[in-house]
Amino acid sequence: MQETGLSQDIVYTGVPGLDELLGGGVPRGTTIILEGNPGTGKTTLGIQFLLEGARQYGESGIYITFEELPEQIYRDMSGFGWDLRELERQNKLRIICLEPDVLLDQMMRTDGLFEQLIREIDCKRVVIDSISLFRTLGGIQTDGREQIYSIRNIMRKFNLTAFFLREYGEWEGRSTPFENYVCDGIIRLSLREHLEKYRKRTIEILKMRGTCIVEGEHHYRFMKDGICILPALSMVEDKILSDGVDRLSTGIESLDELLLGGLPQGSAFMLDSNSKANYKYLMTSIYAERIKQGDCVLFMLSGLSSVETLEQSLQLFGASLREAALEERVFFIDHYHRKVAPEYENLIVYVDRLSNEEYQKKVYEAINPHFRETIVQGKRWFIHYDLNTIISERGREFVKRHFADEMARCRAAGITVLCQSNFTEIGLETASFLERASNGVIRTWVDGSYQYLQITKSPGGRMSAPHIVDNIRDRPYVRLI
């Protein structure tokens, strides 16, 4: 069935998972090398590209093979439930077997066999299996430059989107094949050892002009109805926190994109950072956005952050902590009993020199009346929870006993929480506990000369690729690349 409303400049492969890796699809008229060792599924993926083009998008295709007879392809592909003969009867597909030199000759002829086939079925997609044979065309060892260049130009002449299949051998690692420069994209299929007793199939987009790709290796599987690609960094989705919930902007557009719009309201996220990482702008941008949106915010102050330093940081982002204090929308928990300006005095809960039991009681009695009153008024709450301070002042056992319950109560009340911690310093056991008790984890770290950020857990079940944290001149002073 042909879909409507699709971009005329983008070709959707229709192969499950592949378009996601290709940033949605590939520009029309693109020539792509699909390479891999024997048995990796090049033929299957090539046929599936043509099949889905015909079935989903009304785009007819031609499969040109130099070594396999059509009958063998019909038989092999019937194992996936694909009736290729029926598609041929509907003029949606052609499978032809030619010698490489005959194909090239017919392509070069005006009104030759190739041009006639294109017109006959209104062809939009082509798969050639395989261009490796052009290296020995005519029995003379060549690199096939002239032939491959000519075929590429013919694809462009007719605005055909093409997959050129190619065998991948050890010689590839020693030199760069000419066609890598000529073609617009390279997709590699691999089959490797995995967990000693098993083998894994991976696909990698090595090059693709005109589109933003998802880098890295991704697993693929042969299913009963064809190849299915499983993009890396994807996990089971939590529908409760990913569907139909408000998203709270972080104030950093690129971070919001990774979070599919922002922090889900009523979620508990963890920011894991090492001692070298500069997370000040990330955190301050999030706080500032909440204050500017009129939310109520509870800050847990650390030994390095005071009300005064927080006020100065927020000013850089155009948010006034002082105005929010006058409206009684900001509150603070302080373990260090530092002096503050008069307008903040009634908004601070001092918890120094208190036992853990006294600490919990005092915080609850001081903050809970404000929670109840403002939630009834329809105001949102955001909490900054400094786990580094809590662990330092209250101990790991206190966190293990109470953290999960506190986060559950906040989620039940629709309160969004951002916790700050350093997983490396607190140890694997405690870090694993905190990660399980949170809906999402944002990790930032320094490696060499660069700082990175990655979403390693999210309610939507998806992890992100690592992004470089880049400093910029204007607000929010950072962007992710």
Buried (B, 14 or more C-beta within 10 A) or exposed (E): EEEEEBEEEBBBBBBBBBBBBBBEBBBBBBBBBBBBBEEBBBBBBBBBBBBBBBBBBBBBBBBBBBEBEBEEBBEBBEEBEBEBBEBBEEEBBBBBBBEBBEBBBBBEEEEEBBBEBBEEBEBBBBBBBBBBBBBEBEEEEEEBBEBBBBBBEBBBEBEBBBBBBBBBEEEBEEEEBBBBEBBBBBBBBBBEEEEEEEEBBBBBBEBBEBBEBBEBBBBBBEEEEBBBBBBBBBEEBBEEBBEEBEBBBBBBEBBBEBBBBBBBBBBBBBBBBBEEBEBBBBBBBBBBBBBBEEBBBBBBBBEEBBBBEBBEBBBBBEBBBBEBBEEEBBBBBBBEEBEBEEEBEEBBBBBEEBEBEEBBEBBEEBBEEBBEEBBEEEBBBBBBBBBBBBBBBBEBEBBBEBBBEBBEEBBEEBBBBBBBBBBEEBEEEBBEBBBEBBBBBBBBBBEEEEBBBBBBBBBBBBBBEBBEBEEEEEBBBBBBE
